[in-house]
Amino acid sequence: MDLQSLVENIPLGIFRITCDPPGKFLLANSEFLEIFGYGSVEDLLAIEMKDLYLNISDWNEFLSDLISRGKVNGVEIQLKEIGGASFWASINARVVEEDQSGEGSWIDGTIEDISARKLGEIRNIAQMENLRQASLTLTASLDLKEVLDTIAQCALDLIPGMRNCHIFLYQSENGSKLIFGTTLWGDGKRNQPFSNPRSDGLTMTVAESGNPILVSDLRSHPLYVGTPDSWTGSIIGLPLKIGDRVVGVLNLSHTQPGALSESDIRMLRLLGDQAAIAIENARLYEAIATEERHLSLVYDIGRELAPSLDSDEILNRAIRLTCQALGGSLGMAFIHLPEENKLRWQKVYQTNHQGSKKINLPVDISMGEGLPGWIGLNCKAVNIADITQDDRYDDIPGWQDGMRSMLGSPIVHGEQLMGVFCLFHHEPAAFSPDHLDLIQAICHQVGVALSNVGRYEQVQHLVEMLEREQERLSNLVERLPVGVVLLNQEYRPVVVNTHGSEILTLFGINDFSTGLNQLGPYSISELIERCDDPHPVEINLDHGPPRTFEIETRALGGEHRHWILMLRDVTLDRHNQSRIQMQDRLATVGQLAAGIAHDFNNIMATILVYSDLLRKDLALNSAGLERLAIIQQQVQRAASLIRQILDFSRQSVMEQSTLDLLPFIKEFDKL
């Protein structure tokens, strides 16, 4: 093969131009002519190289570099065809110096059309920029709905010409579940999903496998066997993953088969990585925000319930706030009656979704009756998606008409069942698992509040008992026969009974607002120092009628020390004691007199006996008899005096008898 044939068969445009003047064409192969759209070399010879450049400045720069360096390689530049259309080309050129034949120097070069590659690079750059912008946009919000809408918009911007984008969130816990997130069509409309995910369809397969699936043609792919004929084009299902965990699926579809390139798929996977992180962050933020709202709700309910000590008011506030916060259509509050083992329907709250109904509360239901009774019997919280399909459902007086979902929890404090809360909604599956946790926390707060009511009632009962005991104690102290004075640390009277006040007044103390300093000759400090002395202190008052008082001091323990003064007026006691002592002395004298009287009586009896014997003596003359009669008379008189002494000493036997007053009168007459 000669050189000419080799040049013609090379798949590159080959040209030769002059150096001086620069740019005159000397030759070009057919590939060169085809690139620029010229029919023959003669047509090309009529122009210069600079005429093929889109910008003349690019030609000048190219020529300057070539002349100065001698050669250039891989210069990418925009050129134009004969019709004026621009394209990208890569040029290699070198300067050929004058040879031995004496011919002048020229420029040889090759040119390659790189428009397709360049456009791909430009598209990749644009996609990367879109991806960068998408990454920035995805981090601008933590609202899950906004994040999903942004992901869908970024996906359509990243791959122009797509028909629509669908995003589904995926939950693998407690059974695989796809939740519709958002959809966006190429015309900007946001409608419901094109179709619900099939259990064996593309979306569920991608979610469960964690691998992307590209369907180049819906009409021939196994996943779309039996689908409607209108389902045409291509689609890709992309898992949105955090590590190995799938958080969602992104579906992009096109009206034409095979519309997605490897580069598009690569960009989508990069977007998917960013989208998964954004979704996870939004979910975490939503979970934190939900938890914050729940904590705020529990706090608000606790704050609302704390001031109230009425169980009806507590239930009314709690069921109203809970219904409003969780969007319940109907709320019921039950109180447990342990004595009867029943639940009493105490309070109800209904929103506008529930018609206005009247019922006379309270209504009692048995433990185990209906869903509230089951909750109370088993002390378990429930979240029922559809109560009409639950065997435990038992309509209570028609109030649950139209209700579908239910949230219920026992009100428990410690191990004691205090009641039941039930929330109903007219839509099925209206309550989330978070709501179940929340209502249990609320019921715990209600349980604490109801327990506080019980404790308060117990405390009130104890306070009333204490007040009654205090009143009885005060009455007892008031009625004590002694004066009682309670002194604080400053010796100021805190409690003074009436008797104590009267005694203090006798000591000249009328003002009890200040501390006591003195009681008679003793200071209060001296009296307190003798608080352990079992013997009382005796104080005599000399001014006015003489009076005598006894004072005892006792200390009371505790955090703050107090003292009790017991004041006793013993004036009458002392007087009675003196009388008793006098009586004792008189009794002693009487006893002595009785003893002496007995002795004298014995002597008188002897004298009387011998005098009687002398009277019978015949030798006794009349003068002796007269004297003996006088002796006997005096003996009788002495016996009478002895009897009087015995009467004084109460030793004689008291008998009623007739008294002859004549002898006494004669005696008085002699006096």
C-alpha positions as CSV (number, residue, x, y, z in Angstrom):
1,M,0.0,0.0,0.0
2,D,1.5,3.4,-1.0
3,L,1.5,6.5,1.2
4,Q,-1.5,8.0,-0.6
5,S,-3.7,5.0,0.1
6,L,-2.6,4.9,3.7
7,V,-3.5,8.5,4.2
8,E,-6.9,7.9,2.7
9,N,-7.7,4.9,4.9
10,I,-6.7,6.4,8.2
11,P,-10.0,7.2,10.2
12,L,-8.7,10.7,11.0
13,G,-8.8,13.9,9.1
14,I,-5.3,14.6,7.7
15,F,-4.3,18.0,6.4
16,R,-1.3,20.0,5.2
17,I,-1.1,23.8,5.3
18,T,1.5,26.4,4.5
19,C,3.5,28.2,7.1
20,D,4.0,31.4,5.2
21,P,1.5,32.6,4.6
22,P,0.0,30.5,7.3
23,G,-3.1,28.4,6.8
24,K,-3.2,27.8,3.0
25,F,-4.3,24.2,2.4
26,L,-1.9,22.1,0.4
27,L,-3.8,18.8,0.8
28,A,-6.5,17.0,2.8
29,N,-7.8,13.4,2.9
30,S,-11.4,12.4,2.4
31,E,-12.0,12.0,6.1
32,F,-11.0,15.7,6.6
33,L,-13.4,16.7,3.8
34,E,-16.2,14.7,5.4
35,I,-15.7,16.2,8.8
36,F,-16.1,19.7,7.5
37,G,-18.7,18.8,4.8
38,Y,-16.6,19.8,1.7
39,G,-17.2,17.9,-1.5
40,S,-13.6,18.1,-2.9
41,V,-10.1,19.3,-2.2
42,E,-10.6,22.1,-4.7
43,D,-13.4,23.6,-2.6
44,L,-11.1,23.4,0.4
45,L,-8.2,25.1,-1.4
46,A,-10.4,28.1,-1.9
47,I,-10.3,28.9,1.9
48,E,-7.8,29.1,4.7
49,M,-7.5,27.1,7.9
50,K,-8.6,30.1,10.0
51,D,-11.9,30.1,8.2
52,L,-12.7,26.7,9.8
53,Y,-12.4,28.1,13.3
54,L,-15.5,29.2,15.2
55,N,-13.5,32.0,16.9
56,I,-10.6,33.6,15.1
57,S,-8.8,34.2,18.4
58,D,-8.6,30.4,18.9
59,W,-6.8,30.2,15.5
60,N,-4.3,32.9,16.4
61,E,-3.6,31.2,19.7
62,F,-3.2,27.8,18.0
63,L,-0.8,29.1,15.4
64,S,1.3,31.0,17.9
65,D,1.7,27.9,20.1
66,L,2.5,25.7,17.1
67,I,5.2,28.1,15.7
68,S,6.8,28.6,19.0
69,R,6.9,25.0,20.1
70,G,7.1,23.2,16.8
71,K,4.2,20.9,17.5
72,V,1.0,20.6,19.5
73,N,-1.0,17.6,20.6
74,G,-4.6,17.1,21.6
75,V,-5.7,20.7,21.2
76,E,-9.5,20.7,21.8
77,I,-11.2,23.5,20.0
78,Q,-14.5,24.4,18.4
79,L,-14.6,24.4,14.6
80,K,-17.4,24.9,12.1
81,E,-18.6,23.0,9.1
82,I,-19.2,24.5,5.7
83,G,-22.8,25.2,6.7
84,G,-21.7,27.0,9.8
85,A,-22.6,24.3,12.4
86,S,-20.1,24.1,15.2
87,F,-18.5,20.9,16.5
88,W,-15.7,20.0,18.9
89,A,-12.4,18.6,17.4
90,S,-9.0,17.5,18.7
91,I,-6.0,18.7,16.6
92,N,-2.5,17.3,16.5
93,A,0.0,19.3,14.3
94,R,3.8,19.8,13.8
95,V,5.9,22.2,11.7
96,V,7.9,20.4,8.9
97,E,11.1,22.4,8.1
98,E,12.6,22.9,4.6
99,D,14.1,19.6,3.3
100,Q,17.1,18.9,1.1
101,S,15.1,19.3,-2.1
102,G,14.8,23.0,-1.2
103,E,11.0,23.0,-0.7
104,G,9.8,25.4,2.0
105,S,8.4,24.4,5.4
106,W,4.7,23.5,6.0
107,I,2.4,22.2,8.7
108,D,1.1,18.6,8.9
109,G,-1.7,17.7,11.2
110,T,-4.6,15.4,12.1
111,I,-8.1,16.3,13.2
112,E,-10.7,14.1,15.1
113,D,-14.3,14.9,15.6
114,I,-14.9,14.6,19.4
115,S,-18.3,16.2,19.6
116,A,-20.0,13.1,21.0
117,R,-17.4,12.7,23.7
118,K,-17.3,16.4,24.4
119,L,-21.1,16.6,24.7
120,G,-21.0,13.6,27.0
121,E,-18.4,15.4,29.2
122,I,-20.5,18.6,29.1
123,R,-23.5,16.5,30.1
124,N,-21.6,14.8,32.8
125,I,-20.4,18.1,34.1
126,A,-23.9,19.5,34.0
127,Q,-25.1,16.3,35.8
128,M,-22.4,16.7,38.4
129,E,-23.4,20.3,38.9
130,N,-27.0,19.3,39.2
131,L,-25.9,16.6,41.7
132,R,-24.0,19.2,43.7
133,Q,-26.9,21.5,43.7
134,A,-29.2,18.6,44.7
135,S,-26.9,17.8,47.6
136,L,-27.1,21.4,48.8
137,T,-30.8,21.5,48.3
138,L,-31.4,18.2,50.1
139,T,-29.6,19.6,53.2
140,A,-31.6,22.8,53.2
141,S,-34.7,21.2,54.9
142,L,-35.4,18.6,57.4
143,D,-39.1,18.3,56.6
144,L,-39.6,14.8,55.2
145,K,-42.3,15.9,52.7
146,E,-40.1,18.7,51.4
147,V,-37.1,16.4,51.2
148,L,-39.0,13.8,49.2
149,D,-40.3,16.5,46.8
150,T,-36.8,17.8,46.4
151,I,-35.4,14.4,45.6
152,A,-38.0,13.8,42.9
153,Q,-37.3,17.2,41.4
154,C,-33.5,16.6,41.5
155,A,-33.9,13.2,39.8
156,L,-35.9,14.7,36.9
157,D,-33.4,17.6,36.6
158,L,-30.5,15.2,36.6
159,I,-31.9,13.0,33.7
160,P,-33.8,15.3,31.4
161,G,-36.7,13.9,29.4
162,M,-37.9,11.4,32.0
163,R,-41.7,10.8,32.2
164,N,-42.1,10.7,36.0
165,C,-40.5,9.9,39.3
166,H,-42.0,8.0,42.2
167,I,-40.5,7.6,45.7
168,F,-41.7,5.0,48.3
169,L,-40.5,4.7,51.9
170,Y,-39.6,1.2,53.1
171,Q,-40.1,-0.3,56.5
172,S,-38.7,-3.8,57.1
173,E,-39.7,-4.1,60.8
174,N,-42.7,-6.2,61.6
175,G,-43.2,-7.2,57.9
176,S,-42.1,-5.5,54.8
177,K,-44.1,-2.4,54.1
178,L,-43.9,0.3,51.3
179,I,-45.3,3.8,52.1
180,F,-46.0,6.2,49.3
181,G,-43.7,9.3,49.6
182,T,-44.2,11.5,46.6
183,T,-44.5,11.6,42.8
184,L,-43.5,14.2,40.2
185,W,-44.3,14.1,36.5
186,G,-42.2,15.7,33.8
187,D,-44.8,18.5,33.4
188,G,-44.4,19.4,37.1
189,K,-47.7,17.8,38.3
190,R,-47.8,16.0,41.6
191,N,-50.5,13.3,41.6
192,Q,-51.2,10.1,43.3
193,P,-48.8,7.2,42.4
194,F,-49.2,5.8,38.9
195,S,-50.1,2.5,40.6
196,N,-49.8,0.9,44.0
197,P,-46.7,-1.3,44.4
198,R,-47.3,-5.0,43.7
199,S,-46.0,-7.6,46.1
200,D,-43.9,-9.1,43.3
201,G,-43.4,-5.9,41.3
202,L,-40.4,-3.8,40.6
203,T,-40.6,-1.6,43.7
204,M,-41.0,-4.4,46.3
205,T,-38.3,-6.5,44.6
206,V,-35.8,-3.6,44.7
207,A,-36.7,-2.8,48.3
208,E,-36.3,-6.4,49.5
209,S,-33.1,-7.2,47.5
210,G,-31.4,-3.9,48.0
211,N,-30.2,-3.9,44.3
212,P,-31.1,-1.5,41.5
213,I,-33.1,-3.0,38.6
214,L,-33.1,-1.4,35.1
215,V,-35.9,-2.4,32.8
216,S,-35.0,-1.3,29.3
217,D,-38.3,-2.3,27.9
218,L,-41.4,-2.8,30.0
219,R,-43.1,-5.0,27.3
220,S,-40.5,-7.7,27.5
221,H,-39.3,-7.8,31.1
222,P,-40.5,-10.6,33.4
223,L,-41.5,-8.2,36.2
224,Y,-44.1,-6.7,33.9
225,V,-45.7,-9.8,32.5
226,G,-49.5,-9.4,32.6
227,T,-49.4,-5.6,33.0
228,P,-51.6,-3.3,31.0
229,D,-50.6,-2.7,27.4
230,S,-50.3,1.0,28.1
231,W,-47.3,0.4,30.3
232,T,-44.5,1.0,27.8
233,G,-41.1,2.5,27.8
234,S,-38.2,2.0,30.3
235,I,-37.9,2.3,34.0
236,I,-35.3,2.0,36.7
237,G,-35.9,1.1,40.4
238,L,-33.1,2.4,42.6
239,P,-32.8,1.4,46.3
240,L,-32.1,4.3,48.7
241,K,-29.7,2.7,51.2
242,I,-27.9,3.6,54.4
243,G,-25.2,1.0,54.4
244,D,-27.0,-2.2,53.8
245,R,-30.4,-0.9,55.1
246,V,-32.9,0.1,52.5
247,V,-34.9,3.2,53.6
248,G,-36.8,3.7,50.3
249,V,-37.1,3.1,46.6
250,L,-36.8,5.7,43.8
251,N,-38.5,4.8,40.4
252,L,-37.7,6.8,37.2
253,S,-39.6,6.0,34.0
254,H,-39.2,7.1,30.4
255,T,-41.6,6.8,27.5
256,Q,-39.0,5.3,25.3
257,P,-37.2,1.9,25.7
258,G,-33.5,2.0,26.5
259,A,-33.6,5.7,27.4
260,L,-31.1,5.4,30.3
261,S,-27.3,5.2,29.8
262,E,-24.7,3.8,32.1
263,S,-23.7,7.4,32.9
264,D,-27.3,8.2,33.8
265,I,-27.5,5.2,36.1
266,R,-24.2,6.1,37.8
267,M,-25.5,9.7,38.4
268,L,-28.8,8.3,39.8
269,R,-26.9,6.0,42.2
270,L,-24.9,9.0,43.5
271,L,-28.2,10.9,43.9
272,G,-29.7,7.9,45.7
273,D,-26.8,7.9,48.2
274,Q,-27.4,11.5,49.0
275,A,-31.2,11.0,49.0
276,A,-31.0,8.1,51.5
277,I,-29.0,10.2,53.9
278,A,-31.4,13.1,53.5
279,I,-34.4,10.8,54.1
280,E,-32.8,9.3,57.1
281,N,-31.9,12.7,58.5
282,A,-35.4,13.9,57.9
283,R,-36.8,10.8,59.5
284,L,-34.6,11.3,62.5
285,Y,-35.5,14.9,62.7
286,E,-39.1,14.0,62.4
287,A,-38.7,11.4,65.1
288,I,-37.0,13.9,67.4
289,A,-39.6,16.6,66.6
290,T,-42.3,14.1,67.3
291,E,-40.7,13.0,70.5
292,E,-40.3,16.7,71.4
293,R,-44.0,17.3,70.7
294,H,-44.9,14.2,72.7
295,L,-42.7,15.4,75.6
296,S,-44.2,18.8,75.3
297,L,-47.7,17.3,75.3
298,V,-47.0,15.1,78.3
299,Y,-45.5,18.1,80.1
300,D,-48.4,20.4,79.2
301,I,-50.9,17.7,80.4
302,G,-48.9,17.2,83.6
303,R,-48.9,21.0,84.1
304,E,-52.6,21.1,83.4
305,L,-53.4,18.3,85.8
306,A,-51.0,19.3,88.6
307,P,-53.1,22.2,90.1
308,S,-56.3,20.1,90.2
309,L,-57.2,17.8,93.1
310,D,-60.5,16.8,91.7
311,S,-60.6,13.5,89.8
312,D,-63.4,14.5,87.5
313,E,-61.6,17.7,86.5
314,I,-58.4,15.7,85.9
315,L,-60.1,13.2,83.6
316,N,-61.9,15.9,81.7
317,R,-58.7,17.9,81.0
318,A,-56.7,14.9,80.2
319,I,-59.2,13.4,77.7
320,R,-59.7,16.8,76.0
321,L,-56.0,17.5,75.6
322,T,-55.2,14.0,74.4
323,C,-58.0,14.0,71.8
324,Q,-56.9,17.4,70.5
325,A,-53.2,16.4,70.4
326,L,-53.6,13.0,68.7
327,G,-56.5,14.0,66.5
328,G,-59.0,11.6,68.0
329,S,-62.7,11.8,67.1
330,L,-63.9,10.5,70.4
331,G,-62.4,10.1,73.8
332,M,-63.6,8.1,76.8
333,A,-62.3,8.1,80.3
334,F,-63.1,5.4,82.8
335,I,-62.5,5.1,86.5
336,H,-61.9,1.8,88.2
337,L,-64.2,0.8,91.0
338,P,-62.2,-1.9,92.9
339,E,-64.9,-2.7,95.4
340,E,-67.3,-3.6,92.5
341,N,-64.7,-4.7,90.1
342,K,-66.1,-2.5,87.4
343,L,-65.2,0.4,85.2
344,R,-67.2,3.6,85.4
345,W,-67.5,5.6,82.3
346,Q,-66.8,9.0,83.8
347,K,-65.9,11.5,81.1
348,V,-66.3,11.8,77.3
349,Y,-64.9,14.2,74.7
350,Q,-66.0,14.4,71.0
351,T,-64.8,16.5,68.1
352,N,-66.8,17.7,65.1
353,H,-66.3,14.4,63.4
354,Q,-68.7,12.8,65.9
355,G,-72.3,13.9,66.0
356,S,-73.6,15.5,69.2
357,K,-75.0,12.8,71.4
358,K,-76.4,12.9,74.9
359,I,-75.9,10.3,77.5
360,N,-76.3,10.2,81.2
361,L,-73.0,9.6,82.8
362,P,-71.6,7.7,84.6
363,V,-72.2,4.3,83.0
364,D,-70.7,1.2,84.6
365,I,-69.3,-1.7,82.6
366,S,-67.9,-5.0,83.8
367,M,-64.3,-5.8,83.7
368,G,-63.6,-7.6,80.4
369,E,-66.7,-6.1,78.7
370,G,-65.8,-4.6,75.3
371,L,-62.4,-3.1,74.4
372,P,-62.3,-0.8,77.5
373,G,-63.1,-3.7,79.8
374,W,-60.5,-5.9,78.1
375,I,-57.8,-3.2,78.6
376,G,-58.7,-2.8,82.2
377,L,-58.8,-6.5,82.9
378,N,-55.4,-7.2,81.2
379,C,-53.7,-3.8,81.9
380,K,-52.4,-3.7,78.4
381,A,-52.4,-0.8,75.9
382,V,-53.7,-1.5,72.4
383,N,-53.6,0.2,68.9
384,I,-56.3,-1.3,66.8
385,A,-56.4,-0.4,63.1
386,D,-60.0,-1.5,62.6
387,I,-62.2,-2.1,65.7
388,T,-65.0,-3.6,63.5
389,Q,-62.8,-6.5,62.7
390,D,-61.8,-7.1,66.4
391,D,-63.5,-9.8,68.4
392,R,-63.2,-7.8,71.5
393,Y,-65.3,-4.9,70.1
394,D,-68.6,-4.3,71.8
395,D,-70.4,-1.1,71.0
396,I,-71.2,0.8,74.2
397,P,-74.7,2.5,73.9
398,G,-74.1,3.3,70.3
399,W,-71.4,5.9,71.0
400,Q,-68.8,4.2,68.8
401,D,-70.9,4.3,65.7
402,G,-68.8,5.2,62.7
403,M,-65.5,4.7,64.6
404,R,-62.9,2.5,62.9
405,S,-59.6,2.8,64.7
406,M,-58.9,2.9,68.4
407,L,-56.1,3.7,70.8
408,G,-56.4,2.6,74.4
409,S,-54.3,2.4,77.6
410,P,-54.8,1.5,81.2
411,I,-54.3,4.2,83.8
412,V,-52.0,2.6,86.3
413,H,-50.0,3.9,89.3
414,G,-47.6,1.4,90.6
415,E,-49.5,-1.9,90.4
416,Q,-52.9,-0.3,91.0
417,L,-55.4,0.0,88.1
418,M,-57.0,3.4,88.4
419,G,-58.9,3.7,85.1
420,V,-58.8,3.4,81.3
421,F,-58.3,5.9,78.5
422,C,-59.8,5.1,75.0
423,L,-59.4,7.3,71.8
424,F,-61.4,6.5,68.6
425,H,-61.1,7.8,65.1
426,H,-63.5,7.5,62.1
427,E,-60.7,6.5,59.8
428,P,-59.0,3.1,59.9
429,A,-55.3,2.9,61.1
430,A,-55.4,6.5,62.2
431,F,-53.0,6.1,65.1
432,S,-49.2,5.3,64.8
433,P,-47.0,3.2,67.1
434,D,-45.7,6.5,68.5
435,H,-49.2,7.4,69.5
436,L,-49.4,4.2,71.5
437,D,-46.2,5.1,73.4
438,L,-47.6,8.6,73.9
439,I,-51.0,7.6,75.3
440,Q,-49.2,5.3,77.8
441,A,-47.0,8.2,78.9
442,I,-50.1,10.4,79.2
443,C,-51.9,7.7,81.2
444,H,-48.9,7.5,83.5
445,Q,-49.3,11.3,84.2
446,V,-53.0,10.9,84.8
447,G,-52.3,8.0,87.1
448,V,-49.9,10.1,89.1
449,A,-52.5,12.9,89.2
450,L,-55.3,10.6,90.4
451,S,-52.9,9.1,92.9
452,N,-52.2,12.6,94.2
453,V,-55.9,13.1,94.6
454,G,-56.1,10.0,96.7
455,R,-53.1,11.0,98.8
456,Y,-54.5,14.5,99.2
457,E,-57.8,13.1,100.4
458,Q,-55.8,10.9,102.9
459,V,-53.8,13.9,104.0
460,Q,-56.9,16.0,104.4
461,H,-58.4,13.2,106.5
462,L,-55.3,13.1,108.6
463,V,-55.3,16.8,108.9
464,E,-58.9,16.8,110.1
465,M,-58.0,14.1,112.6
466,L,-55.0,16.1,113.7
467,E,-57.1,19.2,114.0
468,R,-59.7,17.3,116.1
469,E,-56.9,15.9,118.3
470,Q,-55.4,19.4,118.5
471,E,-58.7,20.8,119.6
472,R,-59.2,18.0,122.2
473,L,-55.6,18.6,123.4
474,S,-56.3,22.4,123.6
475,N,-59.5,21.7,125.5
476,L,-57.6,19.4,127.8
477,V,-54.9,21.9,128.4
478,E,-57.5,24.6,128.9
479,R,-59.3,22.6,131.5
480,L,-56.2,21.5,133.4
481,P,-56.3,22.6,137.1
482,V,-52.8,24.1,136.7
483,G,-51.5,27.0,134.6
484,V,-49.6,25.8,131.5
485,V,-47.3,28.2,129.6
486,L,-45.3,27.0,126.5
487,L,-42.2,29.1,125.9
488,N,-40.2,29.2,122.7
489,Q,-36.4,29.7,122.4
490,E,-36.8,33.4,123.1
491,Y,-38.8,32.6,126.3
492,R,-41.9,34.1,124.7
493,P,-45.2,32.5,125.6
494,V,-46.6,30.6,122.6
495,V,-49.4,28.8,124.3
496,V,-51.0,29.9,127.6
497,N,-54.2,28.4,129.1
498,T,-56.7,30.5,131.0
499,H,-55.4,29.4,134.4
500,G,-51.8,30.2,133.4
501,S,-52.8,33.6,132.1
502,E,-54.5,34.4,135.4
503,I,-51.4,33.4,137.4
504,L,-49.1,35.4,135.2
505,T,-51.3,38.4,135.6
506,L,-50.9,38.0,139.4
507,F,-47.1,38.2,138.8
508,G,-47.7,41.4,136.8
509,I,-47.2,39.9,133.4
510,N,-50.0,41.0,130.9
511,D,-48.1,41.3,127.6
512,F,-47.3,37.9,126.0
513,S,-45.8,39.3,122.8
514,T,-42.3,39.6,124.4
515,G,-40.2,37.1,126.2
516,L,-40.5,36.4,130.0
517,N,-37.7,37.6,132.2
518,Q,-38.7,37.0,135.8
519,L,-41.3,35.1,137.9
520,G,-41.2,36.4,141.5
521,P,-37.6,36.2,142.9
522,Y,-36.5,33.8,140.1
523,S,-35.4,34.6,136.6
524,I,-36.7,32.5,133.7
525,S,-33.2,31.2,133.1
526,E,-32.9,30.0,136.7
527,L,-36.2,28.2,136.4
528,I,-35.2,26.6,133.1
529,E,-31.9,25.4,134.6
530,R,-34.0,23.4,137.1
531,C,-36.0,21.7,134.4
532,D,-34.7,18.3,135.4
533,D,-35.4,18.9,139.2
534,P,-38.4,16.7,140.2
535,H,-39.2,19.1,143.0
536,P,-41.2,22.2,142.2
537,V,-40.1,25.8,143.0
538,E,-42.3,27.5,145.6
539,I,-42.9,31.3,145.2
540,N,-44.8,33.4,147.7
541,L,-46.6,36.6,146.7
542,D,-46.6,39.1,149.5
543,H,-48.4,42.0,147.9
544,G,-52.2,41.7,148.3
545,P,-53.6,38.6,150.0
546,P,-50.7,36.2,150.7
547,R,-50.6,33.5,148.0
548,T,-48.3,30.6,147.4
549,F,-47.4,29.1,143.9
550,E,-45.5,26.1,142.8
551,I,-43.6,26.2,139.5
552,E,-42.3,23.2,137.5
553,T,-40.2,23.5,134.3
554,R,-39.9,20.8,131.7
555,A,-38.0,20.8,128.4
556,L,-39.6,19.7,125.1
557,G,-37.2,18.2,122.5
558,G,-37.3,18.7,118.7
559,E,-35.4,20.7,116.1
560,H,-36.2,23.9,118.1
561,R,-36.2,23.6,121.9
562,H,-39.2,24.7,123.9
563,W,-40.1,24.7,127.6
564,I,-43.3,24.2,129.5
565,L,-44.0,26.1,132.8
566,M,-46.6,24.5,135.0
567,L,-47.9,27.0,137.5
568,R,-50.0,25.8,140.5
569,D,-51.8,28.0,143.1
570,V,-51.2,26.0,146.3
571,T,-52.5,28.7,148.7
572,L,-55.6,26.8,149.6
573,D,-53.6,23.6,149.8
574,R,-51.3,25.2,152.3
575,H,-54.2,26.4,154.3
576,N,-55.9,23.0,154.3
577,Q,-52.6,21.5,155.2
578,S,-52.3,23.7,158.2
579,R,-55.8,22.8,159.3
580,I,-55.0,19.1,158.8
581,Q,-51.9,19.5,160.9
582,M,-53.9,21.3,163.6
583,Q,-56.5,18.6,163.5
584,D,-53.7,16.0,163.8
585,R,-52.4,17.8,166.8
586,L,-55.8,18.0,168.4
587,A,-56.4,14.4,167.7
588,T,-53.2,13.6,169.4
589,V,-54.2,15.7,172.4
590,G,-57.6,14.0,172.4
591,Q,-55.9,10.6,172.3
592,L,-53.7,11.6,175.2
593,A,-56.6,13.0,177.2
594,A,-58.6,9.8,176.6
595,G,-55.7,7.8,178.0
596,I,-55.4,10.0,181.0
597,A,-59.2,9.9,181.4
598,H,-59.2,6.1,181.4
599,D,-56.5,6.1,184.1
600,F,-58.4,8.7,186.2
601,N,-61.6,6.7,185.7
602,N,-59.8,3.6,187.1
603,I,-58.5,5.6,190.1
604,M,-62.0,7.1,190.7
605,A,-63.5,3.7,190.6
606,T,-61.1,2.5,193.3
607,I,-61.9,5.5,195.5
608,L,-65.6,5.0,194.9
609,V,-65.4,1.3,195.9
610,Y,-63.5,2.0,199.1
611,S,-65.7,4.9,200.0
612,D,-68.7,2.5,199.7
613,L,-66.9,0.1,201.9
614,L,-66.2,2.8,204.5
615,R,-69.9,3.8,204.5
616,K,-70.7,0.3,205.7
617,D,-68.2,0.5,208.5
618,L,-70.3,0.8,211.7
619,A,-67.5,2.3,213.7
620,L,-67.6,5.4,211.5
621,N,-69.3,8.3,213.3
622,S,-71.7,10.8,211.7
623,A,-68.9,13.4,211.0
624,G,-67.0,10.8,209.2
625,L,-70.0,9.7,207.2
626,E,-70.6,13.4,206.2
627,R,-67.1,13.7,205.1
628,L,-67.3,10.4,203.2
629,A,-70.5,11.7,201.4
630,I,-68.5,14.7,200.3
631,I,-65.8,12.4,199.0
632,Q,-68.3,10.4,197.1
633,Q,-69.9,13.6,195.6
634,Q,-66.5,14.8,194.3
635,V,-65.8,11.3,192.9
636,Q,-69.1,11.5,191.0
637,R,-68.2,15.0,189.8
638,A,-64.7,13.8,188.7
639,A,-66.3,10.8,186.9
640,S,-68.6,13.3,185.0
641,L,-65.5,15.3,184.0
642,I,-63.8,12.2,182.8
643,R,-66.8,11.3,180.7
644,Q,-66.6,14.8,179.2
645,I,-63.0,14.2,178.3
646,L,-63.9,10.9,176.7
647,D,-66.6,12.6,174.8
648,F,-64.1,15.2,173.6
649,S,-61.7,12.4,172.5
650,R,-64.7,10.5,170.9
651,Q,-63.8,7.5,173.0
652,S,-67.1,7.2,174.7
653,V,-70.2,5.4,173.4
654,M,-72.7,8.0,172.1
655,E,-76.3,7.3,173.4
656,Q,-79.4,9.4,173.4
657,S,-80.7,10.1,176.9
658,T,-82.6,12.6,178.9
659,L,-80.5,15.3,180.4
660,D,-81.3,16.9,183.7
661,L,-80.2,20.6,183.4
662,L,-80.8,21.4,187.1
663,P,-77.3,20.4,188.2
664,F,-75.7,22.5,185.5
665,I,-77.8,25.5,186.4
666,K,-76.8,25.1,190.0
667,E,-73.2,24.9,189.0
668,F,-73.6,28.1,186.9
669,D,-75.3,29.7,189.9
670,K,-72.3,28.9,192.1
671,L,-70.1,30.6,189.5
